[in-house]
Amino acid sequence: MLETDTPIPTSRQQRLTLRVSRKSLSFAVADAAAEKQIFYEPYTVKSGISMAANLRAAFRTAQLLSRGYKRALVLADVPVLLVPIEEYADEMKDVIYHHAISDHENDVVLSYVLPTQNVVAVFGVNKDLKLVIDDHFLDVKFCPLCVPVWNYLYQRSFTGSRRKLYGYFHDKSLNIFGFDKNRFKFCNSFDTDRYMDAVYFLLYVWKQLGMDERRDELHLLGDIPEPTELLAEVKKFLQYAHIINPTADFNRAPITQIKGLPSDVMAYYVKGR
């Protein structure tokens, strides 16, 4: 439930953020006058019904959704296919998406350009979910959930001379990625909420990329399962492994004090999408 004594902005120019994962919903809107820079409202989803049905119900009870916003950004936790810009053809996005990603026949295939990394993210949004969103907003932008984190850590990757591998934990999954020469070197997601499984995935990718355990760096972020134990296990094999502290990394921005705020939403509002 959203708790605030400050009036929530309802300007038509405001863009409401909807974060939609497989088992959670939350909403946020920026306001520089607010104590913590944004208003954030998680929504408790009901099991046994679709996310589209949950969102439809949320429009009847969630405070931020009842404020009449006309513009929205949807951060969607969905499978993503990264295609080099020079190889991308918009008329082929449906074909390549369904060829690479199975069991998503009921998706509307969308694309999102990441110009600094020279790739196009091709992803799908459930048709029923998209219909609910389109019915309530005049201007909607859809974006893969990890994009704000990718962009934030892409800029961070230029600090120092060592190669870096990143692991972003969210919604009981782990997104592992790294960059080389202004491009993604690797990007893939693994379902896990067990720290030993995460250690295996991280070290497997590390070895696959031929990274140096005595020189290169591993950086972890997000809702890390058993962070102390995970870091200790990783450090048995890698000399440089770190957990990113958003409060320190974002210069103690007030937004970092919001309990339960996902790192992707945080990165979006602090660093921009």
C-alpha positions as CSV (number, residue, x, y, z in Angstrom):
1,M,0.0,0.0,0.0
2,L,1.3,3.5,-0.9
3,E,1.7,5.6,2.2
4,T,2.3,9.4,1.9
5,D,1.0,12.7,3.2
6,T,2.2,14.5,0.1
7,P,-0.3,15.0,-2.8
8,I,0.5,12.5,-5.6
9,P,1.1,14.3,-8.9
10,T,-1.5,13.6,-11.6
11,S,-0.3,15.7,-14.4
12,R,-1.0,14.4,-17.9
13,Q,2.7,14.9,-18.6
14,Q,3.7,12.5,-15.9
15,R,4.6,9.0,-17.1
16,L,3.6,6.3,-14.7
17,T,5.9,3.2,-14.4
18,L,4.3,-0.2,-14.3
19,R,6.7,-3.0,-13.4
20,V,5.3,-6.3,-14.5
21,S,7.1,-9.6,-13.6
22,R,5.9,-13.1,-13.6
23,K,4.5,-13.0,-10.1
24,S,4.5,-9.4,-9.0
25,L,3.2,-6.0,-9.9
26,S,4.2,-2.5,-8.8
27,F,3.8,1.1,-9.8
28,A,5.8,4.2,-9.5
29,V,5.8,7.9,-10.5
30,A,8.5,10.6,-10.1
31,D,8.1,13.7,-8.1
32,A,11.1,15.8,-7.2
33,A,9.1,17.4,-4.3
34,A,8.5,14.0,-2.6
35,E,10.8,13.0,0.3
36,K,12.2,10.0,-1.6
37,Q,11.9,11.4,-5.2
38,I,9.2,8.9,-6.3
39,F,5.9,7.4,-5.1
40,Y,6.2,3.6,-5.1
41,E,3.2,1.2,-4.7
42,P,3.6,-2.6,-4.8
43,Y,0.5,-4.6,-5.5
44,T,-0.2,-8.0,-4.1
45,V,-1.1,-10.3,-6.9
46,K,-3.5,-13.2,-6.6
47,S,-2.3,-16.7,-7.6
48,G,-4.4,-18.8,-9.9
49,I,-5.4,-15.9,-12.3
50,S,-3.4,-14.4,-15.1
51,M,-1.3,-11.3,-14.7
52,A,-3.7,-9.5,-17.1
53,A,-6.6,-10.3,-14.7
54,N,-4.5,-9.1,-11.8
55,L,-3.7,-5.8,-13.5
56,R,-7.3,-5.3,-14.4
57,A,-8.2,-5.8,-10.7
58,A,-5.4,-3.4,-9.7
59,F,-7.0,-0.6,-11.7
60,R,-9.9,-0.8,-9.3
61,T,-7.9,-0.6,-6.1
62,A,-4.3,0.7,-6.5
63,Q,-3.9,4.3,-5.6
64,L,-1.5,5.3,-8.4
65,L,-3.6,3.5,-11.1
66,S,-6.7,5.5,-10.0
67,R,-5.0,8.9,-10.6
68,G,-5.9,9.2,-14.3
69,Y,-2.4,9.1,-15.8
70,K,-2.4,9.0,-19.6
71,R,1.2,8.1,-20.2
72,A,2.9,4.9,-19.0
73,L,6.2,3.0,-19.2
74,V,5.9,-0.7,-18.8
75,L,9.0,-2.6,-17.5
76,A,8.3,-6.1,-18.5
77,D,10.0,-9.2,-17.1
78,V,9.9,-11.3,-20.3
79,P,12.4,-13.3,-22.4
80,V,14.6,-11.1,-24.6
81,L,16.4,-11.7,-27.8
82,L,19.3,-9.3,-28.5
83,V,20.0,-8.7,-32.1
84,P,22.9,-6.6,-33.5
85,I,21.6,-3.4,-35.0
86,E,23.3,-4.0,-38.3
87,E,21.5,-7.4,-38.6
88,Y,18.1,-6.3,-37.4
89,A,15.1,-6.1,-39.7
90,D,11.8,-5.0,-38.2
91,E,9.7,-7.0,-40.5
92,M,11.5,-10.2,-39.3
93,K,11.1,-9.6,-35.6
94,D,8.2,-12.0,-35.2
95,V,9.9,-14.8,-37.1
96,I,13.2,-14.6,-35.2
97,Y,11.4,-14.2,-31.8
98,H,9.2,-17.3,-32.2
99,H,12.1,-19.2,-33.7
100,A,14.3,-18.5,-30.7
101,I,11.8,-18.5,-27.9
102,S,9.2,-21.2,-27.6
103,D,5.8,-21.3,-25.7
104,H,5.1,-17.6,-26.2
105,E,2.6,-17.9,-29.1
106,N,0.2,-15.5,-27.4
107,D,2.7,-12.7,-27.3
108,V,2.7,-9.4,-29.2
109,V,6.3,-9.1,-30.4
110,L,7.9,-5.7,-29.7
111,S,11.4,-4.2,-30.1
112,Y,13.5,-1.8,-28.1
113,V,16.7,-0.2,-29.4
114,L,19.8,0.1,-27.2
115,P,21.9,2.4,-29.3
116,T,25.0,2.6,-27.0
117,Q,25.3,-1.2,-27.0
118,N,24.5,-1.4,-30.7
119,V,21.7,-4.0,-30.2
120,V,17.9,-4.2,-30.6
121,A,16.1,-6.0,-27.8
122,V,13.3,-8.2,-29.3
123,F,10.7,-9.3,-26.7
124,G,7.1,-10.4,-26.3
125,V,4.3,-9.1,-24.2
126,N,1.2,-11.2,-23.5
127,K,-1.7,-10.0,-25.8
128,D,-4.2,-9.9,-22.9
129,L,-1.9,-8.0,-20.7
130,K,-1.1,-5.5,-23.4
131,L,-4.8,-5.0,-24.2
132,V,-5.5,-4.1,-20.5
133,I,-2.6,-1.6,-20.5
134,D,-3.5,0.0,-23.9
135,D,-7.2,0.3,-22.7
136,H,-6.1,2.6,-19.8
137,F,-3.3,4.7,-21.3
138,L,-3.1,6.9,-24.4
139,D,0.7,6.8,-24.7
140,V,2.5,3.5,-23.7
141,K,6.1,2.5,-24.0
142,F,7.2,-1.1,-23.4
143,C,10.7,-1.9,-22.2
144,P,12.4,-5.1,-21.1
145,L,12.8,-5.1,-17.3
146,C,16.6,-5.3,-17.3
147,V,17.2,-2.4,-19.7
148,P,17.8,0.3,-16.9
149,V,20.3,-2.0,-15.2
150,W,22.0,-2.9,-18.5
151,N,22.5,0.8,-19.3
152,Y,23.6,1.7,-15.7
153,L,26.2,-1.1,-15.5
154,Y,27.3,-0.5,-19.1
155,Q,28.4,3.0,-18.1
156,R,30.0,1.6,-14.9
157,S,31.9,-1.0,-16.9
158,F,34.3,1.8,-18.2
159,T,35.8,2.4,-14.8
160,G,39.1,0.7,-14.4
161,S,41.0,-1.6,-16.9
162,R,39.7,-5.0,-15.8
163,R,37.0,-6.9,-17.6
164,K,33.8,-7.2,-15.7
165,L,30.9,-9.7,-15.5
166,Y,27.6,-8.7,-13.9
167,G,24.9,-10.6,-12.2
168,Y,21.5,-9.0,-11.6
169,F,19.1,-10.9,-9.3
170,H,15.4,-10.3,-9.5
171,D,12.1,-12.2,-9.2
172,K,13.8,-15.5,-8.5
173,S,16.0,-15.2,-11.6
174,L,19.6,-14.2,-12.4
175,N,20.5,-12.2,-15.5
176,I,24.2,-12.5,-16.3
177,F,25.8,-10.1,-18.7
178,G,29.0,-8.4,-19.7
179,F,30.3,-5.9,-22.4
180,D,33.2,-5.7,-24.7
181,K,33.9,-2.9,-27.3
182,N,30.6,-1.1,-26.9
183,R,28.6,-4.4,-27.3
184,F,27.2,-7.1,-25.2
185,K,29.8,-9.9,-24.8
186,F,27.2,-12.1,-23.1
187,C,23.6,-11.9,-21.8
188,N,21.4,-14.7,-20.6
189,S,19.0,-15.4,-17.7
190,F,18.6,-18.3,-15.4
191,D,15.8,-19.2,-13.1
192,T,17.0,-19.7,-9.5
193,D,16.5,-18.5,-6.0
194,R,19.2,-20.8,-4.5
195,Y,22.6,-19.2,-4.0
196,M,24.6,-22.4,-4.9
197,D,22.8,-22.6,-8.2
198,A,23.7,-19.0,-8.8
199,V,27.3,-19.6,-8.0
200,Y,27.3,-22.5,-10.6
201,F,25.8,-20.3,-13.3
202,L,28.1,-17.4,-12.6
203,L,31.3,-19.5,-12.6
204,Y,30.1,-21.4,-15.7
205,V,29.7,-18.2,-17.7
206,W,32.9,-16.8,-16.3
207,K,34.8,-19.9,-17.6
208,Q,32.8,-19.9,-20.9
209,L,34.0,-16.3,-21.5
210,G,37.6,-17.1,-20.7
211,M,37.8,-14.5,-17.9
212,D,40.8,-14.3,-15.6
213,E,40.1,-15.3,-12.0
214,R,43.1,-13.4,-10.8
215,R,42.5,-10.1,-12.6
216,D,38.9,-9.7,-13.9
217,E,35.9,-8.6,-11.8
218,L,32.5,-10.0,-10.9
219,H,29.8,-7.5,-9.7
220,L,26.4,-8.6,-8.2
221,L,23.3,-6.5,-7.7
222,G,19.7,-6.9,-6.7
223,D,17.7,-9.3,-4.6
224,I,20.6,-11.7,-4.0
225,P,19.8,-15.0,-2.2
226,E,22.0,-15.5,0.9
227,P,24.4,-12.7,-0.2
228,T,27.1,-13.4,2.4
229,E,27.3,-17.1,1.6
230,L,27.1,-16.5,-2.1
231,L,29.9,-14.0,-2.1
232,A,32.1,-16.2,0.2
233,E,31.6,-19.1,-2.2
234,V,32.4,-17.1,-5.3
235,K,35.6,-15.7,-3.6
236,K,36.9,-19.3,-3.3
237,F,37.5,-19.1,-7.1
238,L,37.7,-15.4,-8.0
239,Q,39.9,-12.8,-6.5
240,Y,37.7,-9.8,-7.3
241,A,34.0,-10.3,-6.6
242,H,31.8,-7.5,-5.2
243,I,28.2,-6.8,-4.3
244,I,27.1,-3.4,-5.5
245,N,25.6,-1.1,-2.8
246,P,23.0,1.1,-4.5
247,T,23.1,3.6,-1.7
248,A,26.8,4.2,-2.2
249,D,26.7,3.9,-6.0
250,F,23.8,6.4,-6.3
251,N,25.4,8.9,-4.0
252,R,22.9,8.2,-1.2
253,A,19.9,9.3,-3.3
254,P,16.7,9.2,-1.2
255,I,15.2,6.7,-3.6
256,T,17.6,4.1,-2.3
257,Q,15.9,4.1,1.1
258,I,12.6,2.9,-0.3
259,K,12.1,-0.6,1.2
260,G,11.6,-3.3,-1.4
261,L,12.2,-1.0,-4.4
262,P,13.7,-3.2,-7.2
263,S,17.1,-2.2,-8.6
264,D,15.7,-1.8,-12.1
265,V,13.2,0.8,-11.0
266,M,15.8,2.5,-8.9
267,A,18.3,2.6,-11.8
268,Y,15.6,4.0,-14.1
269,Y,14.7,6.9,-11.9
270,V,18.3,7.7,-10.8
271,K,20.2,7.0,-14.0
272,G,17.5,7.1,-16.7
273,R,16.4,4.3,-18.9
